[in-house]
Amino acid sequence: MSCTFEQLLFALLGGFALNLVLLVHSQDHQSGFISIDCGLQTDSSYPEKTTGLNYISDATFIDTGESKSILLDDRDDYLQPYWYVRCFPEGVRNCYKINVTLGNKYLIRASFVYGNYDGQDKIPEFELHLGPDLWDTVSFRSASGAGTHKELIHVPPRNYIHVCLVNTDSGVPFISAIELRPLSNESYQTVRESSLALVSRYDTGQGANSRAYRYPFDIYDRFWTSYHDFDNYWTQLNTSSTISSESDDHYQLPSVVMSTAATPKNPSDDSLRIILPPNINAEYCSYLHFAELERADPNQSRLQQIILNGKLIYGAFAPPYLHTYTIFSASGLNTFGQYNISITRAKNSTLPPILNAFEIYMVKNFSEAETNQEDVDAITNIKATYKIKSNWQGDPCSPQLYSWEGLNCSLHKTNQQHRIISLNLSSSALTGEIAHFISNLTMIETLDLSNNNLTGSIPEFLSTLPDLSVLNLEKNNLTGSVPVGLIQRRKDGLLSLSLCENPNLSDSQQISCDLNKKGNISSRIAVIALYVLLITLLSIALALFGMGFEVYVMGFGVFEMGFRRKRQHEMMTNFKPNSLLECEGQRFAYSEIVKITNNFASIIGRGGFGKVYLGTLTNETQVAVKLLNSLSRQGSKEFKNEVELLMRACHRNLVSLVGYCNEWETMALVYEYVANGNLQQHLSADVTQDVLTWKERLRIAVDTARGLEYLHNGCKPPIVHRDLKTSNILLNEKLQAKIGDFGLSKVLSTESATHVSTVAKGTFGYLDPQYCSTGQLNKKSDVYSFGIVLLELITGRAAIAIDEEGVPIHICEWMCPKFESMEIESIVDSRLQGSYLNSSARKAIEIAMACASSITIQRPDITVVHNDLKECLEIEMPFEITEIVERYDASSSSSVTMTSHIESQTNTSSLGMLHEISNSLH
């Protein structure tokens, strides 16, 4: 519907000479304009030659990122503000802070011109946020001449805005320019005071590929481009007269745009039509601009009406002669997938309809709660005082997925604002005195400034913070006396106070350390249990507040996987469910998906990104078909991720792919049907005869460890699953375990890479605590998750269970005291009633606790885990195990060999399929 950004820039360049005439008059209209050239050298500024707009460097608006320039050969194609970019190879969220006038309505525009600035000739995809809310996804059609811009009409609720770029693991985010233009507060009205994201804005009286207009022709610097379908259906009316706007016309449309109009090319055609692509979830606001350009004869009239999807929404009207007239919908219209506007000739009209220009916006209801302004001011001043760099950008608490490191926040239900309740700056190399700005964090409960180089006295204000219950000032160089108020609160049991290792603090010896330094086993276990409990409770809280932790509900016999390689159409009838080493995927047409699923008749599960249906191929083989939910913003990314990963991986303990569908708006994955459901269902079974035996549990553990070992050590480079849990371990009719759902998986950059930095994602209860706190994902993160799975196999308990008092208890917290005394009978699932050897159970418990260690380096490699578990099984089955293990290991080895062979033969076709899918997703 909209022209490309490159066409717009070329069209704007085309008006250079005409603009020079107007520049002398343009300076007075720039009041309130903010024009930021991102990546421009610090303290630099310039007037742009074509528009006369004054641009400044972005250095004072952001303190992260790197300045780069586009290729010199491309500069002639773009205006000067697009010659540089600021890119963000570090950090997940990077934000500009721009001061604005509170209460003003602004047009906010962010522009992106790739220009191969990095020499990679590979375009990225990332998210653009306004404050804590998603504004849009930034993507490009191709690397050649890649450029786009996003516009928003918005009334900031505060005297500043944050424009943030968020890395979504699809390339390095970058930005070329940010522009803010104050509008009349009476313009672009909406009923619910929503924001408006631009869909299209057209000068409909210009032929296709005509020049475009912006400032100084438009005092609000809106981009007006020619309508791409003009030459096919419309013809032009024009006038050399000036088109005027009334004094109360808040849109102030440019005369050069309004002096031309479109009218039907075919005299017998009585309407002008505007058709938007289907979008079932969108609400639109339209602004149609009219001006009569021809003085009608006495016996002529131009009466027209507006019809939306066949329904009259605005009755007969006559556009005023040489004056602008705007008709708009103030309330967003959700037309359930269709948005077709017709301007038609009204009854008794002798002249056909006209349209001079139009704008269509998508309604954006930004709903994320922001952080209380007093807390924002306080934490911002603390950041400046201590020169904290980390990830302290944008809103401190919102969205919670990108909250500032070291902060915990609570949503205040009365005013729907986040409040900071915990600040942890331990080991942050802080110097100077304790910042008095902390006193403004009036709802803080926990403050940890330990292990820094803070000096001076302990301030009195700390004793006046009403909710402060934990204060840790250990290992600093504080002096003087401890405030009486703090000592008294500690005596009253209202405050946990830690002041150890402050040698110059006169009262420090009177205040005992909160952590026991004796180092006995009981104390260490208690500390570990407390740590795990805190991580668990934090994870649950984050999940409840929608931080994006993925929680999947899996149906019986359902699994989530990707597809591996493109095959020929005849595979549909030749697929055999036991051909587990076939790692290629067939492309199905949507009509075939409908037929396979019997018109989606049987839902067998619901995943995080769509429903899963039972299907049957023409040879009667059953399959599972996951249909991607069109409402899922993350779904297509997960779809692509599974493609890229599982084309490389093939193993008997990974769920097999049959094929895929990627047609129009439909994305579906077709998998082998695993008839025995997932492990979670079996562990939670209430019927005694359905309970897994101890030997079956060990076999499942061996299978799962083998599959994980292949991902970690058999794939080059290694793959980290990132969401291993009992519901993602599927069991076939022989209870052979298969790992599924690779939507969140990550590939390490090289075989020797130790970790990859990324946003913490997964399922609470299974997430590695150190991965949560550092954002560094590695193979040991999977080992931790496997340890939780193994504990569930051993105990029959869920990763997080609710005790009799309704308190959530993590399985590690439950295990710690029992593990210390090795109470095997109280640890192993009571339903097994002693049907196991204690030596086998003891070894399995020790393996599980080693894997679930909260400290990464203490966890064993998955190969060690796999071998140890085989020994557990051997204890139970001394005579049978040798044959089984040899058979399994031979199969595993052949799997790896065959994978390499297939990859070498089908690399070209695999890349072709991936290219095809990636193009359609972009």
MARLOSE-925138 format. One record per atom (N, C-alpha, C): x, y negated, z. Coordinates in steps of 0.05 Angstrom, whole numbers, plus 5000, padded with zeros to 4 digits. Layout:
# MARLOSE-925138
XYZ...
# end
This chain:
# MARLOSE-925138
501650245000500050005000501749755000504049765014505749525016508049554997509049314988511449324971513849394988516049474975518449544990519749284999521349315020522849085031524748975011525949154995527849064975526548884954524048964946522648794927522048524939521348524964520748274978523148094978525548204984527948044986528747934959528548094938529148004911527247784903524647814910522747614903523247354917524147364942524747124957527146984946529147144937531547024925530846884899528746984886528046874860527046584862526146494885525146224888527146034898529746094895531845934908531745634899531445594873531545314863529145154873526845274872524445134881524645074911525845254926526045204955527744964961529844924945531644694951530144434952528144414935526544164934525044124960524344344973522644324997524244325023526844385022528344415046528444155063528543935049528643685063526243635081524043765074521543735089521143965110522944155110522444395125523344385154525244205160526444215186524444155209522543975203520643895224518844125233518544325216516644535222517844765237520444755244521744975257521544975287520044785298519744775327518645035338520145145357519245395369520245645354521445605330522445835315524845955330525046215331527446355340528346535318530746485307531746635284534446755292534547015296536947145306538147325284540647275278542147445259543647645276542747895275543948105292546548195281548648185297551348255289553048025281551847785278553347545272555347485294557647375286559847315305558847145328559747195352558947045376559346745372557346595381557346295380557046185351556446355332556146265304553246195299552846015280550145945271550445825242548145815228548245705201545345655192544945465173542345435160542345615136540345785134540145965111539445805086540945845064540845665041538145675027536845905026534445925010531945815025531945855051529545775067530045525084532545465090533145245108532845325137532245575143531845665171534545685185534645595210537045595226537345855241539446015235539946275247542246245267542046405289544146405309544946695314547246725327548246995334546547125356546547385356544947535376546547585401549047485403550847565425549747495452548147275454547147195480544547335488543547495470540947635476541347925484543848035481544348315486547248355493547848545510550648585517551648865510550349005491551249265481551249255451552149475439552149505410554749415397554949465371557249395356556449245331557949035324557348875300558648995276557049035255558049145230556948975207558248995183557248855160556549055138554548985122553849155100555949135078555949315059557949315038557849055022560248955016560448695002558948704975558848934962557548954936554448914939553448954963550548924967549648654976551548484983550848224995549248044976549948054950548547884931545547954929544848194938542048274936540348184960541648074980540148015004540747725014538847615028539347365041541347395064542647175072544847185091544147325117541647285128541147415154541247725153541447845129541548135127544348235120546348055122549048145115550448295138549448255162550648385185548548555199549448745214547648905231548948935259547348995278548349085304547349375307549249555310548549835313549149935342547850155349547950245377548650535379551250605375552050885377551950995405551950815425551950905453549250845466548351015484545950965499543451055484541351105499538851195487537050955480536850765499535250525494536950275497536950105477538449855477536449635471536549425488534449215487535548935485534148775468534548495468532648365488533548155502531748005519531647715507529147635499528847385485526747215501527546975509525746805524523646675505521246665514519046545499517346365517515446225505513646055520511246225529510846245555508646405565505946295555504346485545501646415536501546355506503746325493503746275464503346535448502146505425501846735407504146715387505446945382507746955365507447165343508547095320509147305300512047395306512347655311514947765318515747945295518047905283518948065260521748175265521948435262524548565263525248675236527648615226528448705199530848885200530849075181532949285181533849325152536349255147537649305121540049485125540049725115542149915120544749835106544649795079546949705065549449875068549050125076551250315080553450195098552650055119554549915136556550095149555750355153557550545167559150715147558650675121560150835101559251125099557051195114556151475114554051525093552851325082550751355062548551545071547951525097545951695109544151535127541651505119539851325134538851455160538651305181537651415206534551375209533551485230530751435238530751395268529351195278529251145306526750995313526350935339523950805348524550515355522450355350522550065357520450025379521349915402519549875424519349575430516949485438516649215449516149255479518149175495517949225524517849525528516049625544515949915550514250065530513049935510511150055492512450115465511650335453512450405425511150205406512750065390511749895370511350055344513450175335513350335310515850505308515750685289518150845281519450715257522050685258523550565236524650785219523850795194524850995175525150865148526551005130527150895104526651095083525951005059525351185037527851315026530051175024532551285014534851115023537251215021539551065030540150835011539450874986540050664965538250424970539450194977537949954981535949975004536650135024534650185046534249935062531649855064530949625080528049635088527349535111524549525119524349305140521849215145521449035167518849105181518649035207516249085223515348815234512748765232511648515242509448575262509248395282507248425303506348145311503748125314502547875326501847945355503047785373503047875401503047625419501647645442501747435462503247555486505747475490507347595512506047535539505947735557504747685583506747545602509247525594511347395610512947195593514747065606516246855591518646965577518547225571520647355556519547605543520847705523520147965512522748135510522348395510524548585504523948715477525748695459525648845434527749065436526849315436528649545443528749735419531149845415531650055395532250315411530850525404531050775419532050995401534251115409535451335394533851595398532851705376531251955377532752185365535452175366537152395357536852435326536252225312536052245283537752025269539951965282541751765271542051525289544051355284544651125301542750895295541350795315539550565310541250315303540050135287541249885281539049675275539849425274537949215268539348985254538048855235539248635220538448355230535848325236534848055245532348085262532047895280529647865296528647585293526147545287525047285283522447255298522147025312519646965326518546705315515946705309514646465298512146405314511946175328509546115343507246065324504946175331502446145315500445985332498345895318496145775333494845985350494245925375492946115393490146185384489046025366486346075357486246255332488646305321488746475297488946765305488246945286488447235289487347325316484847245320483447315345482647615345482847735369481748005372480048015397478148195398476248205420477648275446479348475446480548575471483348455476484048235462486648115465488848315458488348475438490348675430492448545413494648685409496648595390496048715363497248595342496648675315499248745300499448985290501849065274501149045245502748905230502248865202502249125186500149165170500049385151500649275123499349065115499948945089499048655089500448495073499748215069500448145040498348075025498748044996497647774986499147664967498247444951496947574926494347604927493047774906492847634879493347374878493147234852495647254835497647394845500147414830500347694817501447704793501847964781504048124795504048384790505948564803508748474798510448494819513348414818513748114813511747954818512247664818513747584842514447324843516047234866514447234891515847244914514547244940514946974953513246914973513446654987513646705017515146525029515346505059515946215066517146165088517945895096519845785075519645535067517945315078515145295066514545465046511845455035509745515056510345705073508545785095509745685121508345505135509545385159509845585181508445815180508746035200510746245190511946205167513946395157512846675153510446705144509346965137510447045109510947295105511847395079509347455062509147335038506947385019508147504994507347744987508347884964506047944944506747994920504748044899503548324903501048354894499648604898500348804876501249044884502349234865500449334844497749334851495849434832494549214815495548974817494348744803494048794773496248874760496248894731494349104721493649304737491949524729489049444728488149294748485349254752484448964752486248774757485448494762486748304742485648074740486847864724486847604741488247404732488847174749487146934742486146794763485146524762487246344775487646104766489545924779488845634775490045474790489645184789492245044796492544804784494944644792494244454815491844454823491044284846491944404872492144224892492944314918490544434933491044664945488844784961489344694990487344565001487644455028486344625049487344605073486144735096484944525115482644575125481444385144483144365169482844145184484444105208483944315229481644435228481044645248481444925236482744935213483445195201486045285214485945485231488245565247490145745232489545825208491246005192493245845175492545595168494445425153495745585130494145675112495145845090496645675069498745775058500345615039498745565013498845325004497445244980498345404956500945454954502045604931500945884929500146004952498946264952495946244945494646044957491746024953491045904926492945794911492345674885492045874862492346124868491746344849489846534862488346674846486346864856486147094837485247324847484747554831481747574825481147664801478347724794478447964776476348124775476448374759477248334730479048504720479848484692477648554673476148764681473948844665471448684671470348534651467948364657465648514668465448774662463148924672463549024701465948984711466549074738465748864757464148924777463048734795464448724822466748854825467948864851471048864850472248774872475148804877475448994900477149194897477349404917480149414930480149454956482649484972482349754987484149934982483950204994486450265010486150325035488450395052488750705053491150795057491551085060489951185085488951435084487451535107489151545132487951455154489251475180486951495201486451745210484151785227484251655254486751585262487051475290487251175290487351045267487950755266485350585269485750355283483750145283484949915267483349805249484449585232482949325237484349105234483148845232483948725205482048625190482548515163482048215163483648075148483347785144483447725114481047655104480747605075480647305070482347205052482546915048481546835020479746635019478446554994478746254990478746174965478545894957477545894928475545744922474545724895476445544879477245644855479245504839477945374814475545444808474145344784471645194792471344954781468844804786466644924769464645024782462445164768460644974753459645054730457644904716455044914732453144734726450644734741449144994740449445134718447945384716449645624724451945574737453645794746453845804776454346034786454746064815456546314820458046294841459746524849458946594878457246794880456446894906457547174909458747234932460047494935459547594964459847854967459447974994461548184998461848265024464048445031462848705041463848925030462849195037465149365047464749505069466749675081465749965080467050135066466250415064463250445057462450275038459750295028457650145045458450025066456549885084457049585083454949425079455149135078455949025106458148885107459048775133459048465133458848345109458748045108457047975084454947825089453047755069454047565048452247485030452947315007454147045017456346965005457646715010458946604985459346344984460646224961463246094971465646184962468146054970468145754965469045594983469045304979471145224958470445024943472144934921474644794932477044894925479644794932480044774963478644934978478944945007479145235015480645285036481045565045478645655062478045905061475846025076476646305083476746365109477746625119475446775132475147025124473247205137474847435150474347485175475947685189474247845208475248075215473948255235475548225261474348105281475748055307476048315323474248505319474448755333475648965315477349135326478549345309476449535300476549615275474649795264475950065260474850265274475850545270473850675251474750715227473050825206473551125202474951245221475251535221476551635195478751505187480351605165480051455139477851295136477451155111477350855117478550695099478350405102478450285074476150275062475850185034474249925034475449705027474049455026473449384997470949284993470149194966469048914969470048724952468848464950467248474925464648454927462848504905461148254898460348254873458548044863455848074877454847854889452247864902450047824881447647894890445347864872445047574864444347534839443947264827446447114822448847234827451347104821451947134792452746914779453446924750456446974746458046934766460946964764461947194780463947324772465047554786466447464812466947654830468147584856471147514852472147364872475047294872476147364900478747384901480247414926483047294923483647104940486246964937488547104952487947214976489947344992488647505014490047705024488947855047491147955064490448005090492148125109490648345124492048565129490848785144492748865166491748885190493348955213492249195227494049345240493149565257493149475286491049535300490749445328492649605345494149465362496049595381495149525409494249725424493449685451495749775469497549585475499949655491499049695520499449935530498250015556500250085577502850105571504750175591504949965613504750045638505049865660507849755661508249505667510849385670511649365699514149305704515249275731514449005742513748995768513148755782515348545776514548295770516448095762518448025783517648015809519547965830521648185832520848435828522748645828524648625804523548545781525148515757527248295762526448075773528347855778530447945798529648085818531548175838533648365826532748575812534548775802536248655779535248465764536748325743539048165756538448035778540547885792542648065805541748295814543548495825545448595803544248645779545848725756547948515749547248265749549148045743551248025765550448045790552348015812554548225810553748475805555748695805556648775777555748625757556648665729556148965721553749055726553049335720552449365691553749555678553349595649551449825643551950055653550350305649548050275629545650365637543350345618541350145628542249935642540449745654539549545633537649625616536549455595533549495593532149295584529349315581527949305609525449405609523949425634525349625653525849545679527249725697525949995701523250005702521850245710520250375687519750235666517750325646518850305618518250515601517050765609518950925626517851115641519551255661521751415647521251495622523351645608525851485605525651225604528051055600528550865624527550935648527950765671530950745677531650535691534450475696535650695714538150765708539550965723539950865752539251045771539550975799537050855811534950815795532450705806530350925807528650905828526151055829523950845833521750885820519550685821516950825827515050665837512350765843510350575830508250695818506250525805504250425827504050165829502250045848499450035835497550195846495050235833493249985833493649805852491949565854492349385830494949325824495449135802496749275778496949545778498049695756500849595748502549555768505249475764507149675778509449725766511349895779512949735800513449865822515149745843517549925848519849795852522349945857522350035886522550295891522550405918525250535925527050565906529650685912531750575894534050505906536250405890538750555899540050695880542450845886544750745869546550595882548950495868551450615880551150855890553450995902555551045881558151005889560451055871560250905845559550645847559150475823561350265822563450285838565750095837564749815843562849785862561849525869563949385887564149125883565948965900564348715910565548575929564248345940562348425963560648235970558848285993556248415983554648506002552048625996550248405986549348425961547848215947545248145962544847885967542447795981539947835964540247885938537947935921536448185928537848365942536548615951534248555969534348335983532148266001529548215986529648165960527248125945525948385935527248605940526048865933524348945957522048825960520548835985519249105990519149285971517949545975520049775974522549705976524649905974524550085999524950345994524850546016527650666020529250695999531850816000533950645987536050586001538250425990540850565995542350625973544850775976547050605962548850485978551050325968553750455976553650715981556050845992558250875971560650925981563050985965563650765944563550515954564350295937566550135952566949895944568949725958567649465967565349495980563849265989565149156015565248896017566448756040564448576053565348446074563548266089561848416109560048266121558348386142555848506131554548676147551948786139549848576143548448496123546548266126544148336143543148136157540748166175538248246159538148156133535648196119534948486115537048666117536448946113534549056135534748936158532949026180530148926177529648736158527048626155525448746131526848926116525449056094523449256106520849216103518949366119518849666113519449746088519150036081521850176080524050046086526650176085526850396105527350636096527550866114530251016111531650966090534351086086536250876077538450836092540450636085543150776088544650796065547250926065549350726056551050646075553150456069555950576075556050836074558650976080560750896060563250936069565650916052565850656037565750436053566150166043568150026061568449766058570349616075568749396089566449466100564749266114566049196141565348956150566548856175564348746193565148686217563248566236561548776250559348686261557548856277555148946261553949156269551549256256549149096267547448986250545148836260543548996280542748856301541248986323538649116312537448976293534949076282535149346269537449396255537949656243538349876264539849806285540349996306537750076320536049876325533549926338531750106321531650046295529950206277530950486276533550526277534650796277533850946303534050806325533250926351530350996351528650836338525750886337525051106317527051216303526451426284525351326258525551056253524450946229526550916206529050966212531150926193533351136195534151246172536451416171538851236162540751196180542851006176545551146175547051106153549751226150551751006146553750996164555750786163558650896165559051156162561651276166563751156147566251176155568551096139568350806130567550636149567950346147569750266170572350276166574250256188574149986203573249776190573249516202570549436213568649636214565949576224565949656254565549466271565949516300564149716312561749746302559749936314559550196299561250236279560850466261561050736276562750736297563150996311560651066328558950866334556550916349554351036332554751006306552651106287553751356275552651586281553651836270552951866241554552016227553952066198551552246196549952186176547552346172548152626161550352656146551052916135553053056153552453306160554253456177556753526162559053466174561653496161562953766167561753936183563054186192563554386170561854376149562354546126561554836130559854906150558955176152556955246131556555506126554755596105551955496109550955506133548155416138547755126130549654956137549354676130549454636100551354786086551454746057548954836044547855066053545355156041543054966046543054846070540954646076541154406057543654316053543954086035543154156006543954395997543154485970540154505968538854615989535954645989534654375987535654176003534553906002534953785975537253825963537853715937535853825916535454095917533654215898530854115902530054085928527353985934526853705923528953535927528653265917528453265886530153425873530053435844527353535835526253735849523653855841521453645844521353515868519253315872519553085852521953005846522352795827521352885799522053135792521153235766518153235764516853325786513853335786512753055783513952865798512952595797513252485769515552535757516052435730514052555710513552815714511652945696508852825699508052775724505452665729505152385717507352235717507251965705507751965675507852205663507952215634510652145622512852245635515452165625516252315600514652485591515252625566516352905571516452995596517253275600515153455586516053635570514253795554513154025571510554045573509254265587507454405568508154655560506754795540504855005553502455035542500655255550500655455528501655685533502055885512499856105515498656175492496656385492497856655488496256865491497257135489498257195461500657305460501757385434502657145417503056915430503756675415506656595420507956485400510656385404511056155386512955985393513555745377516355775367516655755340519255785329519555605305521755625291522055475266522255665243523055575220523455755198526255735187527155945173529955965167530655905139529656055120530456005092528256035073528555905050526455915030526556185015524256305011524056554996522056524974521956724957520156724935517356794944515356724928512556754935511757044941513157234928512357514932512957624959514457474976514957575003512357595019510357455011507857465027506757755029507057905009506058185010508258385018510758295017512958485023513958465052512958265067513958225094513358465112515358555126515058775145515758675173513958715193514458605219516958705233517958935225520359045238522858965224522658815202525158715189526158475203527258525227527858305245530358145236531858245217534158105208533657935184531157935174530457755152530157475163531757295154531857025166531156805146529556875126528756685107525756625111524856395102522056325105520756255079518356355075516856305050515156055053514855915031513155675031510355765023508355695040505555755035504155495027502255515009500455295003498455275025497255035028495254995049492855185044492155235019489955415014490555695023493155775022493956035032493756045063494455825076494255815105491355845113489555715099486655735105485756025102486756155081485956435076487156625097489656585103491056755123489656745150488756505158487556475184484556505183483456585160480556605157479156345165480156125152479155855157479455785187481755855199482455775226480355875246479656135243477456245258478256315287480756405291481456515318483856365330483356205350485456065365486556245386489156295385490456475404492356325423492556065420494255915438494255615431495255465449495555175445498355095455499954995436502654915443502754615448505154515454505454235460504754055436504854165412504553995388502354105369500754285378498554385361497454645370495354735356494054985362495455205346495155455357496255685343493955875337493955975312491756135302492756415295491056615298491756885289491156895259493057025245492757055216493457325207492757385182493257655171494157615142496557725135497457715108495957915091496457915065495058085047495658385051497958445064498658725070497658805098495858645109494658695135496558645159498858535154500658465176499658215190499558235216498558005232500857805236500157545235502057335240500757125258502356955269501356725284502056465269500056285267500356045251500055805269502155655272501955405288501555175270499355035274498654805257499354555273501054385261501954145275499653955279499353855304497353655310498053385298496353275281496953015269497152795289496152835313496252625334498952615347500552825343503152845357505252685343506152475358508252305347510852445346511352635364513852775365513853025347511453105338511253365326512953405301512953215283514553245259517553265265518453125286521253145294521853425303520053545319520453815329520454005305518653965286518454125262521154135248522253895243524853875229527054005245526953965271529054075288529154385287526754505287526654795285527654895258527054745237528054815211531154815211532254595220535154565218536654775235535454845258536855035275536455325267533955395261533355675257534055775229534655595211535855695186538655805191539855735214542555825220542556075238540256125252540256325273538556565266539556805270538057045264538957265283537157365300537857565320535357715329535757965337533458135345532058025369533457865386532257745410531357455406531157375381529857125374527357185357525157035362522757085347523157035317522057205300522457185271520457005258521356875236519656695220518656845196516256785188515156885162515256665141514356425148514456205129513355945140512655765122511755495131509955375110508555165117506955005099507654715104508154565083508754285086507454145062504854105063503354015040501553785049501753565036500153325043500653255072498553245088498853175116499053425134499253665121499253915137502054025140502854075165505254205171504654445189505354685180504754925195507155115194507455265216509555465217508255735221509155935205508056205205510056395216509256535238511156705252510156995253512057175258511457445265509657435291507657605291505857615314507057805335507457705359508557855381506257945399505758195399503158295409502858295439505058285454504858325483505058055498504657835485504557585499507257495509507157315529509657205540510157305568512557275577513457375603511857255626511157005623509656875645507057015650505657105629503157235632503457505647505657645641506057905654506857875683508457675690509257635717506957545735504957405723502757305738500357495738500657735726498457925724497558015752494958025756493858105782493358405784492958535761492358825761494958985766494859155786497259305794498559465771496859595755497959765734499259605711498759335711500059175690502659045699503359095724505758975735508259095722510058925714512559015702514159165723515359395715517059545734519759405736521359495756524059375760525759425735525759665724527359725700526459555677523859525673522859355651523859065654523858975679524758705684527758665678529258865685532158855679532658865649531059025635531459035605530758765593528558645603527758385592529958175598531158195622533358005629535758045610536458305605538658365587538158265559535658315549534958215523535157915521534057775541534057475541536957375542538557495559541357405561542857445535542157675521543457735496542657525475540157455474539257245455540556985461540856915486542056665494545056665488546256895492549156925486549656885456547856985439548156945411547956645404546056505416545856215411548356065420549456135443551655995454554356065441554756325437557356415428557456545401555056615390554956745364554456545341553256315347552756105327555055915327555755825304557955635300557055395285556755155298557255095326555055205344555455205370553455325388550855165389548755315396546055195400545255215429544354995440543254985467540154985465538855175477535955205474534454965486535054895510534054655525531254695537529854905531527154945543526655235548528655375559528255655565526555685590524455845588522555885610521056145604519556245624518156495620516056485598514756255594512756245573513956225545516556185543517956185517519456445512519056645529520256915524517957095517517857195492515757355482516457655483514457825486514958115489513358265468514758435453513358595433512158845445511159025428509759255439511559435455514259415451516159585467517359425490516159185495517059005516519958895511520658895485523158775478522858475479524658335492524458045495525557895471524157675465524957495443524657215452526657055448526556765456525156615434523356435441521956275422522055975429520755815412520455525416523155385416524155315392526655175389526254875383523854775388523354495381525054295395525954355420527654165435530554235434531354445419534054545419535954335407538554355416540554175405543054345397544354235376546754365366549154195377551154335390553554195398555154125373556553895374557853795350559953985338561354115355563454305346563454545365564954755357565254985374566454925401568254725401569654655426568254435442566154325432564754105446563654215472563954055494563054135520560154055526559253845513556553745519555653555497553053485498551953275481550253105499550552845496548952655512546252605499544152645514541452625503539452565525537052495517534952445537534052715549533752715575532952965589530153045581529953285568527453395561527353685569525053785573524754065580522254105597522254295615519954345632520854335661519454175677520254145705520154415719522154445737522454705750524754865737525154825711527254965696529554785688529254525692531254335683533654335701535954335689538554325703538654055717539054055744539153795759541253605749543653705742545753525733545153415705543753575688542853475663540953245667539153265686537153055692538552795701540652825717541952585729543952455710545252615693547352505676546552485646544452635638543752625610545652795592547552935605549453095589548553385588547753465564546753735559549053915551549254155563551254355555550154635557551854825550550955105551550155195579551455085599550855155627548055055635546954855620544154775626542254995620542755145598541255385592541655605613544055625623544655835643542955775668542755515676541055455699538255535694537155475671534355555665534055855665536055995655535956285655536056395684537556255701537556335729534856315742533356105735530556075745528856305735529056365709527556585697528256845711530756895716531557145729530457155757530456925771529256925798526256985797524856895776522056955773521657255768523457375751523357655746523757815772525557725789526257875813523957845834523057605837521157545859518257555852517657525827514857505818513557235824515157045835514156775841514556595817512956385815513256185794515656005801516655865781518955685786518155475807515755375805514755195826512055305836511955375861509555485873508455285894505855305899504655135919504255295945505355185967505155335992502455306005502055416029499455416042498455136049500354946052499654676058499354496033499454626010499154475985501654335976503954395987506454265980507954435959508854305937510354465916513054545926513754805923516254915932517755025907520154935903521755045881522855315889523155495870523955765876526755775889528555585882531155585894530955505924529255315930528855235958527755475974525955625962524855855976526956075980528756095961530756305961533056255980533856005985536355945999536556096026534556066044534956196070534856506068533356606049533156896045535757006034536956846016539456936004541756946024541756756043543856746063543957006079541557106086541457356101540957596084540757556057540357766037538057956046535657836050533257986057531958096032533158306022532358405996529358465994528358596014525458676013523658436013524458216026522757976026523257806001525357875986525957725961524657855937524958115934523958255910520958265911519658235887516758235884515558465900513758395919512558595936510958805921510058745897508458925881510159165872512759135873514459365864514759575886514159505911514059695933516459885934518759765933521259925937521960105914520860065890521560235867524060135853526160095868528659995857530860065877533360065867535660115885536559855896537159855922538059605935540559485922542359665914544859565902544359425875542459525860541659395835540359125840538559115860537158875866539058665877540958755895542858565906544558435885545458595866547158475844545558285827542958355821541358175805540857915819540357925846539957685861542457505861544757625864547257475864547757335837547057485815547357365788545457125785542957165794540956945791541856695806542756735831543456495847545956365836547756515824550156395812549256225788547456325772546456185749544955925757543455945779541855715788543255525806545855535807547455355823546855065813546654885832546154605825548654465814550954595816553454485806554254635780554554485759554854605733557254795731559554705742562054865738561955125753560055155772559855405788558255615774556855545752555255735737556955905718556456165716558056325698557256285669559056365651558356375622556256585617554556545597552356735592553457005584555757025573556957295566557457445592558557315612558957445638556357535650554357365648551657435658550557675644550757685618549757905602551058165610553658165613555158415621554358505649554058305667553358375695550558495696548758385681546058495681545958775669547558835649547759105639548659295660550459205678551359375700549059415720547459215724545059255741543259475730542859465704541159665691542459935692545059935690546560195691546260325719546160165739545860275766543160415768541160305756538460425757538260665738539760665716539460865695542260965687543661105704546461185698546761355674544761515667545061695645543861585619541761425621540461325597541761075587542960925604543860655597545960645575547760845576549960845556548960835528547061015522545961025495544460765488542960665507541360425502543160185497545160155514546859925512548459935485549460175479550960205454549160135430546660225431544860175409544259875407543759755430543159465431545559305421547959375431550259225423550859245394550459495383550959535354548959365338546459355347544459195333545158905334546058815358546758535361549058455343551058635342553358575325552658565296550958755288550058745260548458505254546958405274545358165270547157935263549357905279551157675274552457705246553257945240554657985214552757925191550258025193548457975171547657685168547457545191546857265190548957115174551457165180553657035165553457095135552857355129552657435101550357295087548057285100545757145088546356855084547556725104548156445102549956385078551956555074553756495052552456525025550456695023549156744998546956534992545656435014543256275009543655985018546055895022546555635032545255425014545555454987544455254969541455234971540055464971537155454972536155354999537655415020536855315046536955015048539154905038539454615038537354485020536654614998534654514981531954494995531254705009528754715024528654495045530854465060530954265081530753985069532153945047531953685034529053615026527753825015524953785007523153715031523553855053521953795076522553525088525153465090525953215102524852975086524953005059523852785043520952745048519452955050516552925054515952815082517652875102517152775129517852475130519852395115520552105115518451945100
# end
